[in-house]
Amino acid sequence: MTHRWLRLGVELLAGIPVAMMIIFIGVAVGYFLMQVLPATHFNLHVLGLSVYQISRQGRSVSGQLNMKSAQELGVFCSLAIVLVSESCYTIWHPRVQHKF
């Protein structure tokens, strides 16, 4: 396996934890806001995708993950990491001749 394919694989896999951290922080903030504010419903939107819905029923607060949107966010983060890191690699290593 060449270094290029290994680098691309690591970059693609790095997008999944990044998306998970974005969702985790958003859900934590959402639950905090539900405890502080008298709202009955909260939707976590990331990049226009409704990722998590939190609702209040009486005194209990519950939430539900939208798996399709979470997967799309993971794919977007993976592609964004690939684009940024490959651009940086090309800038830092300009003399490397790429064979396509």
Secondary structure by P-SEA (a helix, b strand, c coil): ccaaaaaaaaaaaaaaaaaaaaaaaaaaaaaaaaaaccccbbbbbccccccbbbbbcccccccccaaaaaaaaaaaaaaaaaaaaaaaaaaacccccccc
